[in-house]
Amino acid sequence: MHLLRASIDIEAASLSQQLSVLRLAGLVTKRREGGEVVYSLSLPAVEDLLAAAREILETKAASQGGLIDDLRPPANAS
């Protein structure tokens, strides 16, 4: 979770809550490695699903000014 939090601007509590929602939906899995919690996509297709959702949101938000900038991943994200 530390790496994910470092790559996006979100409070730890909010990130944890969002990851819990994704885990309950079966989109991510959670495991412990030492003292850290590691989240992974449950299936490779989840990445495609999330990319499609982002594209839809970007298209819908394009007419709403600065909101589109909040939806774009940082330049160093993969």
N, C-alpha and C positions, 0 to 999 in steps of 0.2 A: 504494500500500500504506500510505502514511502516514495518509491519511484513514480508511481502514478500521481501522487499528490504533488510531487516536485514538478511534474510536467503540466499541470493545470492549476488554475487559480480557484481553489475551493477549500472551504474549511474542512478539517478532518471529520467532524461529526456529520456534515452533509455528504461527504464522499462515502463514509461508512454506511449511511442510510441508503444512498443510491446503489451501492454495491450489494446491499442486502436485498433490495428490490429485484435487482438483476439475478441474484442467486435464487431467490424464491421463484422467479419466472423460469429458471433453468437455463439462463443464458451464460452464466459464469459459474465456476466451481471455486471452492475455497479450501486451502490446506495450510497447515502450519509447518514452517521450516525453522526450527530453533525457536527464537522468540518473535519471529515475524509471521504475518499472515500473507499468503500468496494467493492472488486471484488469477484465474485463467479462463479463457473462453471455453465453453463446454463443447462446442463443435466449431470447425473452421468456418462453416456457413454463417455463424453469428457475426463475423467480421463483415461479410457481405450485407447482412441484414442491417447492421448499424451504419454502414456506408450509405445504403439506400435511404435510411431514415434521415441521415444528415443531409443528403441531397434534397430530399423533400422539404425539410425544414429551411434549408438555404433558399430554395426556390420561393417558398411561401414568405420568408422573411425579407427577401430582396427589396420589397416595397416599404419596409419599415426601418430604413436608415441604418443606424449603428448596430442594430441587433444582428445583422449578418456577420459583422466582425466578431461578435461573441461566439458565433457558431463555428467559425473556421478554426481548424486545428493550428497550433503554433507551427512556425516554419520548420522547426527541428523535429516535429512529430513524423512518424512513419505511416 
